[in-house]
Amino acid sequence: MKIHFIAIGGSAMHNLAIALSRKGFEVTGSDDEIFEPSKSRLKKEGILPHSIGWNPEKLTLGVDAVVLGMHARSDNPELLKAKELGLKIYSYPEYIYEQTKEKTRVVIGGSHGKTTITGILLHVMNRLGKNVDYMVGAQLEGMDCMVKLSNDADVVILEGDEYLSSPIDRRPKFHLYKPDIALITGIAWDHINVFPTFENYVKQFEIFVDLIRPEGKLIFYEVDDELVRLSSRRSDIFATGYSGFDTSPQGNKTQIFWKGHSYETLLFGEHNMANLNGAMEVCRALGIGPEAFFGAITDFSGASKRLEKVAESDFSVFYKDFAHAPSKLKATTSALKQQYPDRQLVACMELHTFSSLNKKFLPQYDGSMAAADRALVYFSPEVVSHKNLESLSDEEVRAAFGGDNVEVFTDSHELRNELCQMEWANRNLLMMSSGNFDGIDFRALGAKLFT
């Protein structure tokens, strides 16, 4: 098979390209920009484009399939050439399905926790020696590629993102996987630029449930009212609810109590206990019992950028997290405060996405950082302007978050200076963003604060 990638440098796209190359496919690709680590990883696999830019001459009748990335535009010259030649054109999720349609498909969906649950499942499978294919949205310890596709695995575990599939396919990615086993973690409005109302956003999950294979299984977070409603949507599938565990914090670890036994995990926070329980239910559906599950998760430390420890001293710890949506901020901030109740918590978040910087969406953040002793909110007016959004004032942002603990910064250097001037004994730091606070080096900051 000869596969050509349009926009091969994307985070998801280059991982799929590597996976197919390792499967023995002939892989080519193009992009108008390729950054690290994609560039080095493609080069190591021998599939880095020789030049930057779009090259329609790469598209010939000898190409078996074209995979189109979200970075490309609908008028991309390579896409136009592929259409002219009548080549088969797939979005990223479409081609994942094409490669896995004969397997048992496990799809992890929801507004939060998808990557963590997928990571837990893959960790358990690895510890138990189970051969599975997968696609996950973040780097996991011990794995050098976020996608694995093989000829011999009977099960594939997929992180089911609700964002759009490609420039010419406006369906959410998770609508294309048709799961045998589906898990939904919760529904909290996000991606306002694509789903302008909460009702429209919920509709995508209704469609996802409708696409579960007959006699399949839906595993859902039973504390979410919308999911309880969706769980009875179909009579031809089996629905199982889950919540969290009874726990006790033990420093950097958590002790779990379940059916008269206790188990230890490196994860902490109510949201992560729910993530663990959801993953356990998926394992049950795959024939893996609770005892084997608990034995396998003791050393799982989490996915990259999900409550990832940056630095630590005897009296302080610094975590970073990908959290940016309101529900994620609330869960992550509360988790760290609950784990270290005797320490003050300084929580910083960056308004970085289209949704978070939108005045219509901003009130959703009300109370999302209430658990922090100091809540520092950063946004760049230049980014607001670049996204063609209405300008924001410090006071509007402060009012949206609510509470006397909120402080607003619009200069990342001032934010960093503020952190460097604090006393960090018995005080923890949490930095949350899908970006990097306009260039703050977390490792360097941690070394400065805690040494």
Order of alpha helices (4+ residues) and beta strands (2+ residues): beta-alpha-beta-alpha-beta-alpha-beta-alpha-beta-alpha-beta-beta-beta-beta-beta-beta-alpha-beta-alpha-beta-beta-beta-beta-alpha-alpha-beta-beta-alpha-beta-beta-alpha-alpha-beta-alpha-beta-alpha
